[in-house]
């Protein structure tokens, strides 16, 4: 019988001699990018203990607040209480915030200061409790003895390490079998679990908290690191306060306000604005009204990647793990994600008690978040 050939379609697609048409690439749909960790970069050192510490210091403050509800004559009162009398010395020129009047401190007793009103020919103005007092500088007498020494105390701050772990277990048959899209099932499982752990590390660095009792950890208490959001207290601005209406939409004025406050109160240099997807679109909209396109343009661009203001140049980073109602303003030079020495992410093979290979991926990390007053956070923003 002459050869007539055979059509594959004559018996469907399940002929035993036909090879399956399956791509060699495995598509992963779950997000695993870590934009904040990428922006911060690798640390220059390792943590040496499960409680990692660093030192912080500050200069003697040059501002205080009036804390005296018994001022009888706000325009001519020459003696009043302040919150921290130790910040003042005789000879200080001081000025109430928003006022043109200069005052000269003539005496300090506890938290009560005595002043010369209308110093240097300025016009006296009303003062009130709660008003900020700026200390311009001290005028010393010529040939006078040295003043009493003043200093600030360095403080030790720290954070605990947190263990991230996942296990891998693959049967002997699975290891021996040929697979589509990969050459080694064990290696593939390692890479998948590692991606998950790095993803979780970024999420924890942003949002994580530590237990209020026994943060070092016990047999029944898990040790965990304190993330960026719980750290920020000085420049935390919730809508409904600081002139921001409750649940208001993010505006450029709000970002500028917080940047200015950080600049006024610290030496921080904010260079990262970290937001979720919704607030990133709000930042993009700052320029929407002023964009123009020509008749021949076929691409519509509506994206802001860098925000440059009088208070610094900030790269805008979009992270899925920032709460949608939040905007983080960070000085990346003061942030580090450190592994415990010898405990960066690694695979540890474990003894098998049967027809399988197994092991554990493990890593131990902490967040070093220096000078929380150099960073800012806006919360409670509108999300729809």
Number of C-alpha atoms within 10 A of each C-alpha: 3 4 5 6 6 8 8 12 9 8 9 8 11 11 12 7 7 9 9 10 6 9 9 10 9 10 8 8 6 7 10 17 15 19 17 23 19 11 13 16 13 12 13 8 12 18 23 13 12 21 17 19 16 12 11 12 11 13 8 12 14 13 18 19 19 20 19 17 11 11 17 9 11 15 15 15 16 17 18 21 21 23 16 16 16 16 17 26 22 17 17 21 22 22 19 22 14 9 13 13 19 21 23 24 23 16 16 18 12 12 17 20 20 18 23 17 21 17 17 12 9 12 13 18 15 12 20 18 17 14 16 18 19 17 21 14 13 15 13 14 8 6 6 7 8 7 9 7 5 8 9 10 10 10 11 10 15 18 22 24 26 26 21 19 17 15 16 20 16 15 14 12 10 14 15 10 10 12 12 10 14 13 12 14 18 18 11 14 15 19 12 13 18 22 16 17 20 18 18 17 24 24 19 21 24 24 18 20 18 20 14 6 8 12 19 18 16 9 6 7 12 14 20 23 26 26 22 22 21 12 19 19 13 16 19 18 21 19 21 14 9 12 11 17 13 14 16 14 17 26 14 12 9 17 20 14 13 21 24 15 17 22 19 11 14 14 12 22 21 24 21 23 25 26 25 19 17 18 25 22 16 18 21 14 17 16 12 14 7 7 11 10 10 6 6 6 8 8 7 9 11 13 15 17 13 14 16 10 12 9 18 16 15 20 18 20 19 20 21 19 21 21 21 20 22 23 23 26 26 23 22 21 13 17 18 21 22 22 25 22 14 12 15 16 18 15 17 13 13 13 10 11 8 9 10 14 18 18 18 17 19 19 23 23 27 28 26 25 25 21 21 19 19 25 32 25 22 20 20 21 23 16 16 9
